[in-house]
């Protein structure tokens, strides 16, 4: 599979980020992946290698909503699932993407629903 120059640059930025941050059981990592049409979020404990909660726009969106609205719905869903799993505080991993647009909408929605980072 050939990666575009843009995706290679994003992966390079993500590797730099991941060298500095890691999720623990006390404060897991909220990882974001943004594709062209969807957005995905996972709460991950890197020490045990387990995903503690996950949400995506595939489950949370109706077919006519905008991408930013879908990202807000995913942020709300991931915050609710994390709180149900007993997680109040996370480390935000933007995945090499700019903190702008859909990534920011997801983060703001997760914060407004009680997730701290």
CORTA-V113186 format. One record per residue. N is the residue number from 0. RES is the residue in one letter. BURIAL is 1 if it has 9 or more other C-alpha atoms within 8 Angstrom, else 0. Layout:
BEGIN
N:RES:BURIAL / N:RES:BURIAL
END
This chain:
BEGIN
0:X:0 / 1:X:0 / 2:X:0 / 3:X:0 / 4:X:0 / 5:X:0 / 6:X:0 / 7:X:1 / 8:X:0 / 9:X:1 / 10:X:1 / 11:X:1 / 12:X:1 / 13:X:1 / 14:X:1 / 15:X:0 / 16:X:1 / 17:X:1 / 18:X:0 / 19:X:0 / 20:X:0 / 21:X:1 / 22:X:1 / 23:X:1 / 24:X:0 / 25:X:0 / 26:X:1 / 27:X:1 / 28:X:1 / 29:X:1 / 30:X:1 / 31:X:1 / 32:X:1 / 33:X:1 / 34:X:0 / 35:X:0 / 36:X:0 / 37:X:1 / 38:X:1 / 39:X:1 / 40:X:1 / 41:X:1 / 42:X:1 / 43:X:1 / 44:X:1 / 45:X:1 / 46:X:0 / 47:X:0 / 48:X:0 / 49:X:0 / 50:X:1 / 51:X:1 / 52:X:1 / 53:X:1 / 54:X:1 / 55:X:1 / 56:X:1 / 57:X:0 / 58:X:0 / 59:X:1 / 60:X:1 / 61:X:0 / 62:X:0 / 63:X:0 / 64:X:0 / 65:X:0 / 66:X:1 / 67:X:1 / 68:X:1 / 69:X:1 / 70:X:1 / 71:X:1 / 72:X:1 / 73:X:1 / 74:X:1 / 75:X:1 / 76:X:1 / 77:X:1 / 78:X:1 / 79:X:1 / 80:X:1 / 81:X:1 / 82:X:1 / 83:X:0 / 84:X:0 / 85:X:0 / 86:X:1 / 87:X:1 / 88:X:1 / 89:X:1 / 90:X:1 / 91:X:0 / 92:X:1 / 93:X:1 / 94:X:1 / 95:X:1 / 96:X:0 / 97:X:0 / 98:X:0 / 99:X:0 / 100:X:0 / 101:X:1 / 102:X:1 / 103:X:1 / 104:X:1 / 105:X:1 / 106:X:1 / 107:X:1 / 108:X:1 / 109:X:1 / 110:X:1 / 111:X:0 / 112:X:1 / 113:X:0 / 114:X:1 / 115:X:0 / 116:X:0
END
